């Protein structure tokens, strides 16, 4: 197929594509649209930035145009599952753009925001529902949503949706779906163990792989700079002083690491924002909006932004920390060189991360060129870097970063669990069972930080019998105490984050 008109898509869909300036399908679209229009199950693998969303959105909109029926009350005809809130928003916007000339209804639901508005939007039913698994389960448990009439199921970023962070919720969701349905799975990477699991949910699927699995985008130039941990912040500051770097995404492995990098940049006068699971939904939306409109040229993120976020003109991706799962590297650097543009991916690598680098090169089947320090950069000694880091740890938090009542510094509630203020993406890659919770193994073992948090959770849930400072026995936790007293807010937030929510 050389033109979208060759597929026989409904005229309203073709009209929207023409208005957007799209005439020629990408390779994944050329191979996926036709079988999807025929009603076949499909598993599509393609590099990031190659138009996978349109590959499933266009045939779905065509079907809605051809088979018009009323959406069931508190139900939907098409269910699209996404691992992150940002990606869910982007998918819903794509459906609105491509279907602007069609009479259909769609909505997007995710955690971190009030659920009542979402319940109201679903009351009369919608044709297309884009959701994260956690909030979807919330709505089902509240009997505000039923999946009995779903005709098409889509998993975007299917490898993550089938991973340990989401698979338990997905299994529950699939049991509620009709057996007679069409299933469309799309991703840029598909490890063998995940591919085997995907086959359990697909019936005689069409396999579409326009590039080998875990292939990096061709227009991304890559390089790695070896630097010890203490030199990374100074190196990043030096690189970002270059005005030619117009819009850059910086990836860290942890949420607190992202905040620490932002503070380091602000100290030298470089404006930056952070986006990760500890940020509220409004904070995440503001940071992403500022990055998109160019008012903030540096966005520091965990892997929450590594998948599916389509921001134009990202000139550079910098891996401040190398990911411990090689497939995450492919998704990270795919944020640049999108839609035919060129981009540069720079990775910092310390001694401990050299094993991660070898795994990445083995998975992507390419050697990443080693680059020297940029001109004019003098790396601090390990002792200097250590002293700077210790001083940073002793520095009190800024006013807007001070913990709330019942929280410890760094955003964690008093019971040791991450306080994001909602179920949101608590089971996403940076928190539980996903890319950041493993070291390349599918066993789901948590790093030491998470094991400690779960242990702390058990202690926090047990009744406390210790004496107070005034010598009187302390009341057992929760007995006649207001929820927001004595750290109750922190406990409530931690409870929300404990369940397998996204």
N, C-alpha and C positions, 0 to 999 in steps of 0.2 A: 504494500500500500504506500503510495507516494503522497496522497492528500487525504485529509480527514473526510472529504466528501466521498471517497471510495468505499468507506465502511457502510454507507447507508444509514448514517445516524439521522435522527429526527431533525427536521429543519430548524426548530427553535434552538437546538444545541449547536448546529452548524453556524447559525447566525451569531450566537454568542462567541464562538471561536473566531469567526471572521472579524468581529468587532474588537476582539483582543489581539488580533494580528497573528493568530496561529493558523497555519495552513498545512504544514508538514509534520507528521507525527514523529516522535523520537523512536529509537529502536524498540524500547519496552512497550510503548504505545502501539507500534505497528504490529507487534506479535501478540499482545494481550487483548486488545479491544475486540477483535473479531470473535474469538472463542468465548469471551465474557458475554458478548451480545447473544450468543447462541445458548446461553444458560449453563455452560460447562463450569465445573470447579477449576480453579487455577491457582498455581503457585508461581509468582513472578519474582525473579531476582535481577536486580540492576543496580548500577552505581548510584550514589546519592546525587541529587540534582538532575536526574534524567527524566523527570515527569511521571513518576509512579502514581501520584495522586490522580492525575487525569486519566491514567490507564484504567482505573476502576470507576472513577466518577462519571466519565462520559457514557460507558455502557449502562450504568445504573440509571442515569437521567434519561437515556433512550428508552429503557424499559418502562419507567414511570410515564413517559409520554405515550407509549404504545398501549400499556395496560393501565388504564385509569380506574382506580377504585378508591373509596374512602378509607382513610387510615382508621384503625380501630381505636376506640376510646382508651386512653392510658396505654397506648401501644404504638408500634411503628412497623413500617414495611421493610425498611433497610436499617441494619445496625452496623455501625462502623466503630471498632474498638481501637483506641490509641493508648500508648503507655504514658503520655504526658499531657498536661493541660495545654501547653503551648501548641503542640502538634494537633490536638483536637480542635482548637480554635482555627488553626490554619486550614484543616481539612473542611470544616464547616464553611469557611469563607470561599474555598474553591468550589464547593457545590453551589453556593449562591452565585458566584461569578459565571460558571458554566451553565447554570439553569435559570439565568435572569429572565428568560422569555418563556419559562414554563410555569404553570400553576401548580406548585407543590409546596409543602411545608417542611422545614427542617429546623432542628435546634441542636445545641451542644450542651452537655452536662459534664461537670467535673467538680472535684472537691475544692475546699478552701473558700467557697462562697456560700451564701444562704441557699438552702435547698427549697424553700417555699416557692420562689420564682420558677424554679425548674419544674416543680410539681404542677404549677399553674400552666406552664407552657405545654406540658404533656397531657393535660386533662382531656382535651378533645382529640388526642392522637396526632402524630406527625408522620410524614412519609419517610424522612431520613433522620435518624438519631445518631449523633457522633458522641461518644462517651469514653471516659476512663473507667476501668472496671470497678474501682472502689465506689465511686458515686453511683454507678449503675446498680450495684448491689444494695446500696442504701435505699434507692428509690423502689427497688423490688421489695425489700423488706418492709417498707412503709406502705406497700400495696398501692403505690402511685404509678407503677409501671408493670406491664405484662409483656412477655416476649412470645406469646402464642401465635402471633400473626406475622413473624419475621420471615420475609421471603429471601433476603440476601444478607449474609454475614461477611463482613470485611475485617481482616486483621491487618492493620498497617504497622510496620516494624514488627513483623510476625515473629522473628527470632526472639525478640525481647518479650513479646506477649506470651510465648510458649516457654519462657525461662522460669526459673524458680520463683522470681519475684511476683509473677502474675498467674502462673499455671493453675493454682488451686482455685482462684476466683474464676478463671476461664472455664475450668471443668464444671463448676456449678452453673455458670451461664449457659454453656452448651446443652446441659441437661434440660433446660427450660425452653430451648428452641425447637421448632418443628423438625422432624427428621428429613422431611422433603424441603430442602432449601438449597440455595447456591452459596458456595463459600469461596471467597477470593482472599488469598494470602499474598502480601507483598513485603519485601525487605531488600536491603542492600547486602546483607550477610545471612548465611544460613548454615551454621555448624552442623556436622553430620548427625549428632545426637538430637539436635532440634529438628532437623529435617525428617528424621524418623518419627518424631512425635507429631509433626504436622500431618503426616499421612493418615493418622488416626482420625482426623477431622475432615478429610477431603475424600470425595468419591471419584475415582477414575480421573484424577486431575490432569489438566494440561500443564506441563512443565515449561516455563519460559525463563531462560537464563541468557540474557544478551551479553553478559560478560562472566568470566569465571568468578566463583564466589569469593568475596573479600578482596576484590580488585579495587585499587584506589583510582580516583578520577584522573584521566590522562593529562589534564591541563594544570594539575597541582604539582608544582615543584617542591621537593622535599629536601630537608637537611636536618642534621642533628648536631648539637653543640654539647660537648662534654664539659660539665661544670659541677663542682661540689654543691651540696644543698645550700650552703650559706652564701654562695655567689649568685644564685638564681635571681633573687630580687634585684640586685644591682644590675645584672645582665639585662633583665626585662626593662628596668628603668632606662638603661642606655639605649636599647633598641627602639623603645617607644618615643624617644626624643626626636626621632627622624620624622619630619613632617610628611614624607612620602607615604608613610603608613597611614592610610586614610581611615580604615575601619578594620579593627582587629578583634578576634575572639581569643581569649586566653582560657585554657582549660586547666583546672586543678583536680586532684583526686577527691578532696574532701570539702565539705561546706565551710568549715572554719578556715581551711587553707585559702579558699576563695576570698573570704573577708580579710584575711591577713594580707593577701596580695593587693587588694584594693587600698588598704591603709598605707602600704608601702608606696604605691603609686601616688596617692594623694600627698604624701610627705614631700615629694619632689615636684608637686604642682601638676601632675597628670590626672585629669578627671577620669574616673572610671566608676562603673556600677557592677554589682554582683547579682547573680541570679542562681538560686539553688533552693532546695527543699525547705530550708528554715525560713525563707522569705514568705510573707503573706502573698495571697494572690494579687492584690493591688500593687504591691511592691514589684512583683515579677512582671506585671503588665506594664508598669511605668518604665522599668529598666529596659524591657524589650522594645517598647515604643520609642524611647529616646535613642536606642541603638539604631533602630530602623530609620528614624528621620534624620539621623546624623548629628543630633545635639550632644550625643555621647559617643565618642569614637572607640572606646575600649569597654568591652563587656567581659567580665570574668565569670566563668561558669563551671559548674560540675557537669557531669555527663547528662544532666537533665536537658541541656541544650544541644547535645551531640546528635540527636536524631530528628530529622524531618523539619527543623526550623529553617525556613527559606527567607534569608535576608539578603537583599541585593547588595552587590559591590563590597562584599567582605574580601578585602585584599590579602589579609594574613590570618592564619591560625597559628597560635603559639601553644604548644603543649608544655606548660610550666612543669607539670608532672606527667610522666608517661603513664598511660593506662595499664593496669595489670591484666586486662583482657584484650588481646590483639584486635578483635573485631571492633572494639570501641574506637581504636585509632582510625579505622577506615571511616567510621561515621563522623568522627571529629573533623578530620581534614576535609571531609566532603562538604563542610559549611562554606568553603571558599571554592573558586573556580566553577561557579554555577552558571547554567544557561549560556555556555560557550565562552565564559570569561576565563582569565588566567588567575592563578593564586599561588601563594607561597605558604608552606607549612614548615614551621621551625619547632624542633623538639629539644628541650633541655633534658640531659641525661646525667644523673649522678652514678656513683659506683653501684649502689643498690639496684638501680633501674636497668643495668646492662642486660640482665636476664629478660626483662620485659622487652627491650629493644630486639633481642635475638628472636623472641617469640613473634614480634610484629613482622620482622623481615622474613621469617619462615612462613607466616600466614599469608602475607601479601606477595610472596615470591619475588622480592626485590631487595636490593641493598640500598639503604638510605645513605646518601653521601654525607661525610663528616665535614663540618665547617669550622673554621677557626673563630676565635673571638672577633667581634667587629672592631674596626679601627678606632683607636682611642680608648678602648675599654681596658681597665686594669682590675683584675679580679681581686676581691678582698681575700686576705688569708683566712684560713679556717678559724683561727682564734678571734680575729676581728669580727667575722660573721657570727660566731658563737656569742660574743659579748653583745653585739647588736640585737641578736635574737632574745637574749636574756633581758635586756633593757625593754624590749618590746613587750615581753610577757609581763613585766612589772608595771607597765604603763596602764593607768586606769582606763576603762572603756569610755568612749565618747558618750555624751548625753543621750544620743539617739540609739546607742547600743547597750545602755545599761539594762540589766535583767529586770523583768517584772517581778512582782511579789511571788515567791514560790519558785523562782527560776535561779539557776546558777549562771554565772557569767558564761557567755558563749551560746546562750539561747536554750540550753537544756533545762527542763523543769527539775524541781527539787527531787523527783524520784528517779532521776538518771535517764529519762527517756527523751528523745528529741521532741521539742515543742514546736510544731509547725502551725498550730492553730487549726488544724483540720485534717481529715484523713488524706485528702489530696493525693500526693504521690509518695506516701510513706513507704510503699513497697517497691518504689522505682529503683533504678540502677544504683543510686548513690546511697540508699538506705538499707535495703534488705534484699538478699538473694539475687541481685542483678549483677551488672558488670562490675560494680565497685565492691561487691561483697564476696568476690571469689578471686583466687589467684590462678585463673585459667582452668579451674576444675569445676565440673558440673555437680559437685557434692553439696554446694550451698553453704559450706562452712563460713561462718562470719569471722571477720577480723577481730582481734582482741578487744577493740573498742566496743564492738556490738555485744560481744559476750559479756563484757563488764556491765553494759547497760542492762542487759536482761537479768543479770544477777542483782543489780541494784533495784530493778523492778520488783523482784520477788521479796526483797527486804522491805521495800516501801509498802507492799500490800499487806504485810503481816501486822497485826495489832501491836502497838508500841506500849511497853509497860515500864519504860525507864522513867526516872524521876525528873521533874522540871527543876529549874534553877532555884525556885523558892521552896523546894523540898516536898511539895505536894505531888501526889501521883498524877501522871498525865492521863488524860482521857483517851481511850482507844480511838484510833483514826476513824473519822466519819461519824462518831456517835454524838449526835445533836449539834454538830458544828456546821456553820454555814459553809457552802461549797467554796466561797472565795476567801475564806479565812485561813490564815496560817499556811499558805501555799496551796490551797485547794485548786486555784486556777491552774497551777502547774500540773496537778494530778489529773485534772479533767482533760487538759490538752494531751498529756501523755497517753491517756486511755484512748483517745481518738486515733493516735498514731500507732497503736499496738496492733490493730487488725490489718489483714491483707488488703489494703486499700491503695488506689492509684489516683 
